[in-house]
Amino acid sequence: MSTAPTDAPRHRRVPTPLGDYLIAAEGESLTGVWRDGQAHFPGASRLGDPAPGPDALLDAAAAQLREYLDGEREAFDLPTAARGTDFQQAVWRHLTTIPRGATTTYGAIARALGTPRAAQAVGAAVGANPLSIVVPCHRVLGSTGSLTGYAGGLDTKRALLRLEGAALA
């Protein structure tokens, strides 16, 4: 069987200890990782058809996601291509700089991006992150350190932060 990527969107469902995730790709890039039923869950056109058999990228992404959630992997090594505005892309790039086990706030990200009054816009961009876990939006907290807004649910956010050893209030 061929494992050559297709340019058409394709996806695979991945059962994990935190629930089912859907991983999607186009060509040789991962384009999405969503918890089944989460907020901002994509439509069928963005997901494409289920991958019919072996798919090197989706297989690698599924394996890395499971390894991460099992505590056997600390970071992801996958080619990604998330679709978003320039501002969203800047926020998502910043998210990848937050170390495992650390947290930050929406306001701190806004300040780091040179837009100190844009905490709400940062929050919207974080919420729209299509590569949950891979691009660690779960590491962003409210200004008081509270667990706020996570498309996959606050229980999932809490579980991810505990897995990473983050100090929670």
Backbone bond lengths (Angstrom), bond angles and torsions (degrees), N, CA, C in turn:
res aa  C-N    CA-C-N  psi(-1)  N-CA   C-N-CA  omega(-1)  CA-C   N-CA-C  phi
1 M - - - 1.453 - - 1.521 109.48 -
2 S 1.300 116.16 146.80 1.464 121.83 -178.46 1.516 110.35 -82.36
3 T 1.315 114.80 143.88 1.467 119.47 173.21 1.526 109.80 -116.17
4 A 1.335 116.83 18.12 1.462 120.87 179.49 1.519 109.92 -69.35
5 P 1.333 117.61 136.62 1.463 119.92 -179.72 1.520 111.09 -70.90
6 T 1.286 114.80 155.48 1.447 122.03 173.67 1.519 107.61 -111.70
7 D 1.332 117.20 151.69 1.464 119.65 177.91 1.521 111.66 -74.64
8 A 1.318 116.76 -22.13 1.463 120.61 -179.22 1.530 109.86 -69.58
9 P 1.335 117.35 146.00 1.469 119.11 176.35 1.537 109.83 -59.91
10 R 1.318 114.73 142.34 1.454 120.87 177.50 1.522 108.13 -148.08
11 H 1.306 116.51 159.39 1.459 118.72 -177.82 1.525 111.10 -147.43
12 R 1.319 112.76 169.39 1.459 121.05 176.50 1.522 108.08 -147.98
13 R 1.318 115.93 141.02 1.473 122.46 175.72 1.529 107.59 -87.90
14 V 1.340 116.13 136.01 1.457 121.63 -176.94 1.535 108.70 -127.46
15 P 1.323 118.30 110.54 1.463 119.53 174.48 1.531 110.15 -71.64
16 T 1.341 116.58 135.23 1.468 121.50 179.43 1.524 108.49 -137.41
17 P 1.315 117.80 169.98 1.471 120.50 176.01 1.534 112.76 -62.16
18 L 1.337 117.56 -19.76 1.471 120.94 179.59 1.520 112.62 -97.89
19 G 1.312 117.86 8.39 1.456 121.87 -177.59 1.518 110.22 112.99
20 D 1.321 115.14 177.65 1.460 119.88 -179.07 1.520 110.89 -77.76
21 Y 1.331 115.16 138.36 1.458 122.81 174.74 1.508 108.43 -117.62
22 L 1.318 115.49 150.51 1.450 122.07 173.66 1.515 106.48 -112.17
23 I 1.319 116.55 125.25 1.457 120.96 176.55 1.518 107.08 -111.04
24 A 1.325 116.35 138.53 1.463 121.28 -176.90 1.516 109.85 -129.81
25 A 1.325 114.58 152.24 1.464 120.83 179.84 1.518 109.33 -146.11
26 E 1.317 113.72 157.18 1.463 122.68 169.27 1.511 106.04 -135.13
27 G 1.318 116.90 131.99 1.453 119.74 -177.70 1.508 109.85 56.58
28 E 1.317 116.57 -129.33 1.465 121.40 -177.86 1.521 113.00 -103.53
29 S 1.352 117.22 23.80 1.466 121.14 -178.56 1.523 111.66 -128.46
30 L 1.318 114.78 138.51 1.448 121.86 172.91 1.530 107.52 -74.11
31 T 1.328 117.32 129.93 1.462 120.64 -177.57 1.526 113.29 -114.51
32 G 1.329 117.48 -11.01 1.453 117.82 -179.89 1.514 113.87 -166.53
33 V 1.332 114.54 147.39 1.461 123.68 171.56 1.520 105.07 -140.85
34 W 1.331 116.38 109.63 1.461 120.88 -176.43 1.512 110.26 -128.09
35 R 1.316 116.17 140.85 1.459 120.41 172.24 1.523 106.68 -74.87
36 D 1.302 116.37 135.81 1.461 121.30 -177.53 1.532 109.88 -53.91
37 G 1.323 116.16 123.72 1.451 121.77 176.85 1.518 115.54 81.78
38 Q 1.325 118.85 5.00 1.458 120.54 -178.07 1.530 111.50 -68.41
39 A 1.307 116.08 167.14 1.467 120.68 172.46 1.521 108.07 -62.30
40 H 1.293 117.54 150.08 1.466 124.05 -179.49 1.532 112.46 65.14
41 F 1.322 117.34 24.59 1.466 120.30 178.57 1.526 107.91 -66.26
42 P 1.327 117.34 133.76 1.467 120.13 -173.42 1.524 113.44 -75.20
43 G 1.319 114.32 161.75 1.453 121.03 175.75 1.519 111.48 -82.45
44 A 1.317 115.26 171.73 1.463 122.15 -176.10 1.526 112.76 -59.38
45 S 1.340 118.13 -34.99 1.465 119.46 -177.33 1.525 111.42 -66.44
46 R 1.310 116.75 -31.08 1.465 120.40 179.07 1.531 111.91 -79.26
47 L 1.326 115.97 -28.86 1.463 120.56 -179.40 1.523 112.13 -83.39
48 G 1.319 116.66 -33.39 1.452 119.54 -174.28 1.519 110.36 71.63
49 D 1.308 114.73 -163.69 1.460 120.78 -179.34 1.524 110.64 -84.85
50 P 1.327 116.66 157.56 1.461 118.58 172.51 1.531 109.67 -61.32
51 A 1.307 116.59 141.09 1.467 120.45 176.71 1.527 107.08 -64.02
52 P 1.338 117.59 126.52 1.464 120.72 -172.06 1.525 114.64 -75.45
53 G 1.301 118.52 -19.18 1.462 120.53 -177.60 1.503 109.58 -160.96
54 P 1.312 117.68 -151.18 1.464 120.00 179.00 1.527 111.32 -56.98
55 D 1.312 115.49 139.06 1.459 122.98 178.87 1.521 105.61 -146.11
56 A 1.314 117.68 109.91 1.461 121.71 -172.06 1.521 112.49 -52.51
57 L 1.331 118.14 -45.01 1.461 120.54 -177.49 1.523 111.62 -70.02
58 L 1.323 117.66 -49.47 1.460 119.66 -179.33 1.525 111.02 -65.43
59 D 1.324 117.03 -35.99 1.467 119.74 177.15 1.528 110.43 -63.66
60 A 1.340 116.93 -43.73 1.472 121.01 179.08 1.524 110.34 -64.99
61 A 1.328 117.07 -43.20 1.467 120.64 -179.54 1.527 110.55 -63.38
62 A 1.325 117.39 -43.02 1.466 120.74 178.88 1.527 110.41 -62.76
63 A 1.322 116.80 -44.51 1.469 120.76 179.87 1.528 110.58 -63.19
64 Q 1.328 117.51 -44.82 1.465 120.11 -179.19 1.523 111.60 -66.23
65 L 1.325 117.60 -38.27 1.461 120.45 178.47 1.525 109.91 -62.91
66 R 1.325 117.07 -47.26 1.472 120.03 178.89 1.535 110.92 -61.83
67 E 1.341 117.24 -44.31 1.471 121.12 179.43 1.527 110.46 -60.48
68 Y 1.328 116.90 -41.52 1.463 120.94 179.63 1.526 110.38 -62.57
69 L 1.315 115.93 -47.87 1.458 120.17 -177.24 1.522 112.35 -71.49
70 D 1.329 117.59 -20.80 1.463 121.95 174.86 1.523 112.05 -86.91
71 G 1.344 117.11 -0.13 1.450 121.40 -179.88 1.521 113.95 77.98
72 E 1.328 117.73 14.56 1.465 122.19 -178.25 1.526 112.55 -96.93
73 R 1.319 118.34 -7.23 1.463 123.07 -177.76 1.513 107.87 -135.46
74 E 1.326 116.90 140.00 1.463 121.19 -179.01 1.524 112.98 -102.06
75 A 1.325 117.62 -23.22 1.467 121.24 -177.93 1.521 109.04 -148.63
76 F 1.319 115.02 163.20 1.460 121.14 179.61 1.521 110.26 -100.39
77 D 1.309 115.36 146.70 1.455 122.28 177.77 1.527 107.15 -128.68
78 L 1.330 115.09 76.99 1.461 121.53 -175.49 1.524 109.83 -137.34
79 P 1.319 118.25 142.62 1.466 120.17 173.62 1.531 108.85 -74.76
80 T 1.324 116.75 129.13 1.463 120.49 -178.01 1.526 110.98 -123.34
81 A 1.320 114.51 155.79 1.468 121.45 176.41 1.522 108.27 -151.35
82 A 1.325 115.40 76.85 1.459 120.29 179.12 1.524 109.56 -77.97
83 R 1.312 115.93 138.56 1.469 120.92 177.50 1.519 109.89 -90.92
84 G 1.337 115.83 130.32 1.451 119.72 177.72 1.511 110.79 -176.05
85 T 1.320 115.30 173.16 1.462 121.42 178.56 1.526 109.33 -69.33
86 D 1.320 116.50 169.36 1.462 120.25 177.00 1.533 110.70 -58.93
87 F 1.335 116.81 -41.17 1.464 120.20 179.59 1.531 110.27 -64.94
88 Q 1.325 117.44 -46.44 1.464 120.17 177.99 1.528 110.71 -58.19
89 Q 1.330 116.06 -44.31 1.467 119.89 179.64 1.529 110.83 -59.49
90 A 1.333 116.86 -41.00 1.469 120.70 179.01 1.531 110.53 -63.35
91 V 1.326 116.51 -43.27 1.469 120.40 178.38 1.523 109.58 -63.00
92 W 1.323 117.26 -46.66 1.469 120.48 -178.05 1.522 111.47 -63.85
93 R 1.329 117.52 -37.81 1.472 119.54 175.45 1.522 110.18 -61.91
94 H 1.336 115.96 -41.45 1.461 119.57 179.50 1.533 110.61 -63.13
95 L 1.316 117.57 -39.24 1.463 120.33 179.77 1.526 111.58 -56.90
96 T 1.319 116.56 -34.14 1.467 119.73 -178.42 1.524 112.67 -71.49
97 T 1.334 117.31 -9.70 1.466 120.31 178.97 1.532 112.52 -92.98
98 I 1.325 117.31 -7.29 1.468 120.82 -179.80 1.527 107.55 -78.21
99 P 1.320 117.54 117.83 1.471 119.27 -176.50 1.529 112.90 -65.00
100 R 1.295 115.43 151.29 1.464 122.07 174.34 1.526 108.26 -55.56
101 G 1.320 116.43 134.44 1.455 121.55 179.42 1.517 114.03 86.21
102 A 1.337 116.82 -6.42 1.467 121.25 178.85 1.527 109.27 -105.94
103 T 1.307 115.34 161.55 1.461 120.85 175.31 1.525 108.68 -134.39
104 T 1.317 114.55 164.31 1.456 121.71 174.79 1.524 107.09 -145.27
105 T 1.322 116.60 -176.59 1.460 121.12 179.87 1.530 110.06 -120.16
106 Y 1.309 114.87 163.15 1.463 120.38 176.67 1.525 110.25 -59.87
107 G 1.332 115.98 -41.74 1.463 120.43 179.37 1.518 112.48 -63.72
108 A 1.317 116.86 -40.34 1.468 120.00 178.72 1.528 111.02 -63.83
109 I 1.318 116.43 -38.04 1.469 119.17 177.26 1.524 109.42 -66.42
110 A 1.322 117.28 -43.63 1.465 120.40 178.69 1.522 110.52 -57.68
111 R 1.318 117.31 -44.63 1.467 120.79 178.72 1.527 110.99 -64.41
112 A 1.315 116.77 -42.05 1.472 120.70 -179.73 1.528 111.46 -63.31
113 L 1.320 116.74 -29.40 1.469 121.12 179.41 1.522 112.40 -87.85
114 G 1.342 116.85 1.17 1.463 120.02 179.30 1.508 113.92 79.80
115 T 1.327 117.09 17.28 1.466 122.29 178.91 1.533 108.76 -128.28
116 P 1.334 117.61 68.94 1.464 120.80 -170.36 1.522 115.73 -60.06
117 R 1.297 118.12 -19.80 1.474 120.12 179.95 1.524 112.57 -97.32
118 A 1.308 116.96 10.83 1.465 121.01 -173.70 1.528 113.80 -103.93
119 A 1.331 117.95 27.53 1.464 119.81 -178.19 1.529 112.01 -58.10
120 Q 1.327 117.52 -39.26 1.467 119.45 179.26 1.523 111.14 -67.81
121 A 1.324 117.34 -38.94 1.469 120.42 177.20 1.526 110.11 -65.80
122 V 1.328 116.49 -37.97 1.461 120.00 175.09 1.526 109.33 -61.50
123 G 1.326 116.68 -43.81 1.464 120.71 178.15 1.521 112.15 -58.32
124 A 1.317 116.25 -41.90 1.470 119.84 178.39 1.526 110.68 -65.23
125 A 1.322 116.88 -40.74 1.469 120.44 179.17 1.528 110.69 -66.77
126 V 1.324 116.83 -42.04 1.464 120.50 177.79 1.530 109.25 -60.47
127 G 1.328 116.58 -44.39 1.461 121.04 -179.78 1.516 113.46 -63.58
128 A 1.324 116.73 -28.37 1.466 121.29 -178.76 1.530 112.86 -89.29
129 N 1.330 117.65 1.29 1.467 121.82 -179.64 1.531 109.78 -55.17
130 P 1.334 118.21 117.56 1.462 119.81 -178.65 1.530 113.65 -83.76
131 L 1.320 117.98 -4.89 1.467 120.94 -175.83 1.528 110.73 -116.66
132 S 1.337 115.29 56.34 1.462 118.25 -176.87 1.527 110.46 -55.41
133 I 1.287 115.19 148.02 1.465 127.25 -176.66 1.524 110.84 71.84
134 V 1.334 118.76 -52.36 1.465 121.72 179.05 1.526 109.48 -61.85
135 V 1.320 117.27 -46.30 1.469 123.63 170.33 1.531 104.02 -104.29
136 P 1.331 117.68 104.63 1.459 122.37 -162.14 1.534 116.71 -74.58
137 C 1.315 115.74 73.47 1.465 119.94 178.49 1.528 111.73 -69.97
138 H 1.328 117.88 -17.91 1.468 120.99 179.00 1.529 112.14 -67.24
139 R 1.324 117.81 -12.46 1.465 121.58 -178.79 1.533 112.89 -85.19
140 V 1.327 117.19 4.06 1.471 121.02 -178.29 1.526 109.09 -103.71
141 L 1.334 114.36 128.22 1.461 121.93 -176.99 1.522 110.24 -116.95
142 G 1.332 115.12 168.55 1.454 120.61 174.32 1.520 110.47 -69.22
143 S 1.312 117.03 169.80 1.472 122.05 -174.82 1.522 113.16 -60.39
144 T 1.339 117.37 -24.25 1.463 121.02 179.34 1.525 112.15 -95.62
145 G 1.324 116.74 5.22 1.462 121.15 -177.38 1.513 113.09 86.91
146 S 1.336 116.15 9.79 1.460 120.14 -178.70 1.525 111.19 -80.23
147 L 1.332 115.01 151.87 1.466 120.46 175.73 1.519 107.51 -77.86
148 T 1.309 116.01 104.99 1.456 120.04 -179.88 1.509 109.67 -121.10
149 G 1.299 115.71 152.86 1.441 124.34 171.40 1.502 117.73 35.72
150 Y 1.318 116.75 103.81 1.455 121.35 171.98 1.516 106.67 -142.32
151 A 1.310 116.26 123.35 1.468 121.06 -174.43 1.520 112.16 -57.34
152 G 1.330 117.64 -31.14 1.461 121.95 -179.83 1.515 113.83 -87.20
153 G 1.333 117.16 3.08 1.463 121.71 179.62 1.517 112.08 99.30
154 L 1.324 115.89 146.07 1.464 120.82 -177.05 1.524 112.73 -66.16
155 D 1.334 118.28 -31.50 1.468 119.67 176.92 1.524 110.60 -63.49
156 T 1.327 116.64 -38.82 1.466 120.85 177.51 1.517 110.17 -66.68
157 K 1.327 117.08 -43.84 1.468 121.03 178.77 1.523 110.18 -58.97
158 R 1.319 116.25 -46.76 1.470 121.41 179.58 1.534 110.05 -60.88
159 A 1.318 117.73 -43.72 1.471 121.59 -179.36 1.532 110.74 -63.50
160 L 1.331 117.27 -41.06 1.467 120.72 179.16 1.527 111.34 -65.37
161 L 1.315 116.89 -42.82 1.460 120.31 -179.95 1.538 110.98 -66.52
162 R 1.322 116.33 -38.73 1.489 119.38 176.91 1.525 110.34 -65.24
163 L 1.327 116.50 -42.77 1.457 121.10 178.18 1.524 110.96 -56.29
164 E 1.338 115.95 -38.24 1.461 121.50 -178.42 1.529 113.34 -84.12
165 G 1.313 116.95 -6.02 1.460 120.15 179.15 1.507 114.74 81.43
166 A 1.326 117.06 20.99 1.471 120.46 179.18 1.532 109.73 -72.85
167 A 1.324 115.59 141.91 1.462 121.11 176.15 1.527 108.10 -76.19
168 L 1.323 116.64 124.02 1.454 121.20 179.75 1.517 109.84 -111.29
169 A 1.327 115.21 142.77 1.471 120.29 -179.60 1.509 110.77 -71.85
